Structures are given as structure tokens and as C-alpha cells.
């Protein structure tokens, strides 16, 4: 999925789904899920960073 606008919106509201669509099931998804469980904002930042690089 290469539509960056959709990925950025998903990164803000549902970060693990955005990471899954961008990177697939892997270490980035696990890291994002852990960040979202601990604190939501670091999960959003990680998703935005991953989806915009």
C-alpha cells in the first residue's frame, strides 16, 4: 500500500494496522504493539516514522 495519506491517518488512529500495512508481520509490528500497550503516543510516533520513511 503506497497511499501515504491513508497510512498517515491510520498511524494516528490505529498505529499497529498502519505498520502492518507498510511493513507486514515482523519485528516492526511487534515493537509497535508493545509501544501502544505501554504508551499510545510512542506507538503513534513509531508508526508515523515507519510509514513516512
DAHUKA-V138929 format. One record per residue. N is the residue number from 1. RES is the residue in one small letter. BURIAL is b if it has 16 or more other ideal C-beta (glycine too) atoms within 10 Angstrom, else e. Layout:
N | RES | BURIAL
N | RES | BURIAL
This chain:
1 | x | e
2 | x | e
3 | x | e
4 | x | e
5 | x | e
6 | x | e
7 | x | b
8 | x | e
9 | x | e
10 | x | b
11 | x | b
12 | x | e
13 | x | e
14 | x | b
15 | x | b
16 | x | b
17 | x | e
18 | x | b
19 | x | b
20 | x | b
21 | x | b
22 | x | b
23 | x | b
24 | x | e
25 | x | e
26 | x | e
27 | x | e
28 | x | b
29 | x | b
30 | x | e
31 | x | b
32 | x | b
33 | x | e
34 | x | e
35 | x | b
36 | x | b
37 | x | e
38 | x | e
39 | x | e
40 | x | e
41 | x | e
42 | x | e
43 | x | b
44 | x | b
45 | x | e
46 | x | b
47 | x | b
48 | x | b
49 | x | e
50 | x | b
51 | x | b
52 | x | e
53 | x | e
